């Protein structure tokens, strides 16, 4: 199981920017998360990003 997306104690420098978050969701994270670029279109990835930002309070 991976770290919480809404926990402030764990951060990944790629998640600090929208570009970085998009790249991680689209291409995956080495040893951390599968890629969703072939499952979701760009609009769906942007919706996931908005949802994560809402959970984090950003």
Chimera marker file (.cmm) of the C-alpha trace (Angstrom):
<marker_set name="trace">
<marker id="1" x="0.000" y="0.000" z="0.000" r="1" g="1" b="0" radius="0.5"/>
<marker id="2" x="1.301" y="3.413" z="-0.897" r="1" g="1" b="0" radius="0.5"/>
<marker id="3" x="1.367" y="6.607" z="1.143" r="1" g="1" b="0" radius="0.5"/>
<marker id="4" x="-1.720" y="8.718" z="1.649" r="1" g="1" b="0" radius="0.5"/>
<marker id="5" x="-2.398" y="11.355" z="-1.000" r="1" g="1" b="0" radius="0.5"/>
<marker id="6" x="-3.759" y="13.739" z="1.619" r="1" g="1" b="0" radius="0.5"/>
<marker id="7" x="-1.186" y="13.296" z="4.388" r="1" g="1" b="0" radius="0.5"/>
<marker id="8" x="1.062" y="16.318" z="4.901" r="1" g="1" b="0" radius="0.5"/>
<marker id="9" x="3.876" y="14.264" z="6.428" r="1" g="1" b="0" radius="0.5"/>
<marker id="10" x="4.690" y="12.561" z="3.113" r="1" g="1" b="0" radius="0.5"/>
<marker id="11" x="5.483" y="14.664" z="0.094" r="1" g="1" b="0" radius="0.5"/>
<marker id="12" x="6.965" y="13.955" z="-3.290" r="1" g="1" b="0" radius="0.5"/>
<marker id="13" x="8.553" y="16.879" z="-5.074" r="1" g="1" b="0" radius="0.5"/>
<marker id="14" x="6.696" y="15.926" z="-8.258" r="1" g="1" b="0" radius="0.5"/>
<marker id="15" x="3.353" y="16.502" z="-6.578" r="1" g="1" b="0" radius="0.5"/>
<marker id="16" x="4.094" y="20.135" z="-5.770" r="1" g="1" b="0" radius="0.5"/>
<marker id="17" x="3.253" y="21.332" z="-9.295" r="1" g="1" b="0" radius="0.5"/>
<marker id="18" x="0.345" y="20.559" z="-11.587" r="1" g="1" b="0" radius="0.5"/>
<marker id="19" x="2.777" y="19.491" z="-14.316" r="1" g="1" b="0" radius="0.5"/>
<marker id="20" x="4.530" y="17.093" z="-11.959" r="1" g="1" b="0" radius="0.5"/>
<marker id="21" x="1.296" y="15.614" z="-10.662" r="1" g="1" b="0" radius="0.5"/>
<marker id="22" x="0.001" y="15.135" z="-14.215" r="1" g="1" b="0" radius="0.5"/>
<marker id="23" x="3.232" y="13.377" z="-15.230" r="1" g="1" b="0" radius="0.5"/>
<marker id="24" x="3.064" y="10.996" z="-12.266" r="1" g="1" b="0" radius="0.5"/>
<marker id="25" x="-0.578" y="10.106" z="-12.883" r="1" g="1" b="0" radius="0.5"/>
<marker id="26" x="-0.034" y="9.780" z="-16.636" r="1" g="1" b="0" radius="0.5"/>
<marker id="27" x="3.282" y="7.923" z="-16.593" r="1" g="1" b="0" radius="0.5"/>
<marker id="28" x="3.264" y="6.318" z="-13.171" r="1" g="1" b="0" radius="0.5"/>
<marker id="29" x="5.891" y="6.315" z="-10.477" r="1" g="1" b="0" radius="0.5"/>
<marker id="30" x="8.828" y="3.950" z="-10.503" r="1" g="1" b="0" radius="0.5"/>
<marker id="31" x="8.032" y="1.232" z="-7.982" r="1" g="1" b="0" radius="0.5"/>
<marker id="32" x="5.172" y="3.285" z="-6.595" r="1" g="1" b="0" radius="0.5"/>
<marker id="33" x="2.213" y="3.578" z="-8.931" r="1" g="1" b="0" radius="0.5"/>
<marker id="34" x="1.077" y="2.244" z="-12.259" r="1" g="1" b="0" radius="0.5"/>
<marker id="35" x="0.594" y="4.564" z="-15.234" r="1" g="1" b="0" radius="0.5"/>
<marker id="36" x="-2.927" y="5.703" z="-16.044" r="1" g="1" b="0" radius="0.5"/>
<marker id="37" x="-2.134" y="7.456" z="-19.333" r="1" g="1" b="0" radius="0.5"/>
<marker id="38" x="-3.669" y="4.699" z="-21.422" r="1" g="1" b="0" radius="0.5"/>
<marker id="39" x="-6.733" y="4.320" z="-19.200" r="1" g="1" b="0" radius="0.5"/>
<marker id="40" x="-7.721" y="7.958" z="-18.737" r="1" g="1" b="0" radius="0.5"/>
<marker id="41" x="-7.799" y="10.825" z="-21.197" r="1" g="1" b="0" radius="0.5"/>
<marker id="42" x="-6.321" y="14.212" z="-20.289" r="1" g="1" b="0" radius="0.5"/>
<marker id="43" x="-9.613" y="15.606" z="-19.013" r="1" g="1" b="0" radius="0.5"/>
<marker id="44" x="-10.083" y="12.660" z="-16.655" r="1" g="1" b="0" radius="0.5"/>
<marker id="45" x="-6.533" y="13.056" z="-15.313" r="1" g="1" b="0" radius="0.5"/>
<marker id="46" x="-7.208" y="16.746" z="-14.648" r="1" g="1" b="0" radius="0.5"/>
<marker id="47" x="-10.349" y="15.762" z="-12.731" r="1" g="1" b="0" radius="0.5"/>
<marker id="48" x="-8.338" y="13.307" z="-10.619" r="1" g="1" b="0" radius="0.5"/>
<marker id="49" x="-5.831" y="16.075" z="-9.915" r="1" g="1" b="0" radius="0.5"/>
<marker id="50" x="-8.612" y="18.451" z="-8.843" r="1" g="1" b="0" radius="0.5"/>
<marker id="51" x="-10.038" y="15.761" z="-6.552" r="1" g="1" b="0" radius="0.5"/>
<marker id="52" x="-6.645" y="15.167" z="-4.927" r="1" g="1" b="0" radius="0.5"/>
<marker id="53" x="-6.112" y="18.908" z="-4.456" r="1" g="1" b="0" radius="0.5"/>
<marker id="54" x="-9.560" y="19.157" z="-2.856" r="1" g="1" b="0" radius="0.5"/>
<marker id="55" x="-8.724" y="16.346" z="-0.427" r="1" g="1" b="0" radius="0.5"/>
<marker id="56" x="-5.445" y="18.016" z="0.488" r="1" g="1" b="0" radius="0.5"/>
<marker id="57" x="-7.140" y="21.386" z="0.976" r="1" g="1" b="0" radius="0.5"/>
<marker id="58" x="-5.076" y="23.119" z="-1.732" r="1" g="1" b="0" radius="0.5"/>
<link id1="1" id2="2" r="1" g="1" b="0" radius="0.2"/>
<link id1="2" id2="3" r="1" g="1" b="0" radius="0.2"/>
<link id1="3" id2="4" r="1" g="1" b="0" radius="0.2"/>
<link id1="4" id2="5" r="1" g="1" b="0" radius="0.2"/>
<link id1="5" id2="6" r="1" g="1" b="0" radius="0.2"/>
<link id1="6" id2="7" r="1" g="1" b="0" radius="0.2"/>
<link id1="7" id2="8" r="1" g="1" b="0" radius="0.2"/>
<link id1="8" id2="9" r="1" g="1" b="0" radius="0.2"/>
<link id1="9" id2="10" r="1" g="1" b="0" radius="0.2"/>
<link id1="10" id2="11" r="1" g="1" b="0" radius="0.2"/>
<link id1="11" id2="12" r="1" g="1" b="0" radius="0.2"/>
<link id1="12" id2="13" r="1" g="1" b="0" radius="0.2"/>
<link id1="13" id2="14" r="1" g="1" b="0" radius="0.2"/>
<link id1="14" id2="15" r="1" g="1" b="0" radius="0.2"/>
<link id1="15" id2="16" r="1" g="1" b="0" radius="0.2"/>
<link id1="16" id2="17" r="1" g="1" b="0" radius="0.2"/>
<link id1="17" id2="18" r="1" g="1" b="0" radius="0.2"/>
<link id1="18" id2="19" r="1" g="1" b="0" radius="0.2"/>
<link id1="19" id2="20" r="1" g="1" b="0" radius="0.2"/>
<link id1="20" id2="21" r="1" g="1" b="0" radius="0.2"/>
<link id1="21" id2="22" r="1" g="1" b="0" radius="0.2"/>
<link id1="22" id2="23" r="1" g="1" b="0" radius="0.2"/>
<link id1="23" id2="24" r="1" g="1" b="0" radius="0.2"/>
<link id1="24" id2="25" r="1" g="1" b="0" radius="0.2"/>
<link id1="25" id2="26" r="1" g="1" b="0" radius="0.2"/>
<link id1="26" id2="27" r="1" g="1" b="0" radius="0.2"/>
<link id1="27" id2="28" r="1" g="1" b="0" radius="0.2"/>
<link id1="28" id2="29" r="1" g="1" b="0" radius="0.2"/>
<link id1="29" id2="30" r="1" g="1" b="0" radius="0.2"/>
<link id1="30" id2="31" r="1" g="1" b="0" radius="0.2"/>
<link id1="31" id2="32" r="1" g="1" b="0" radius="0.2"/>
<link id1="32" id2="33" r="1" g="1" b="0" radius="0.2"/>
<link id1="33" id2="34" r="1" g="1" b="0" radius="0.2"/>
<link id1="34" id2="35" r="1" g="1" b="0" radius="0.2"/>
<link id1="35" id2="36" r="1" g="1" b="0" radius="0.2"/>
<link id1="36" id2="37" r="1" g="1" b="0" radius="0.2"/>
<link id1="37" id2="38" r="1" g="1" b="0" radius="0.2"/>
<link id1="38" id2="39" r="1" g="1" b="0" radius="0.2"/>
<link id1="39" id2="40" r="1" g="1" b="0" radius="0.2"/>
<link id1="40" id2="41" r="1" g="1" b="0" radius="0.2"/>
<link id1="41" id2="42" r="1" g="1" b="0" radius="0.2"/>
<link id1="42" id2="43" r="1" g="1" b="0" radius="0.2"/>
<link id1="43" id2="44" r="1" g="1" b="0" radius="0.2"/>
<link id1="44" id2="45" r="1" g="1" b="0" radius="0.2"/>
<link id1="45" id2="46" r="1" g="1" b="0" radius="0.2"/>
<link id1="46" id2="47" r="1" g="1" b="0" radius="0.2"/>
<link id1="47" id2="48" r="1" g="1" b="0" radius="0.2"/>
<link id1="48" id2="49" r="1" g="1" b="0" radius="0.2"/>
<link id1="49" id2="50" r="1" g="1" b="0" radius="0.2"/>
<link id1="50" id2="51" r="1" g="1" b="0" radius="0.2"/>
<link id1="51" id2="52" r="1" g="1" b="0" radius="0.2"/>
<link id1="52" id2="53" r="1" g="1" b="0" radius="0.2"/>
<link id1="53" id2="54" r="1" g="1" b="0" radius="0.2"/>
<link id1="54" id2="55" r="1" g="1" b="0" radius="0.2"/>
<link id1="55" id2="56" r="1" g="1" b="0" radius="0.2"/>
<link id1="56" id2="57" r="1" g="1" b="0" radius="0.2"/>
<link id1="57" id2="58" r="1" g="1" b="0" radius="0.2"/>
</marker_set>
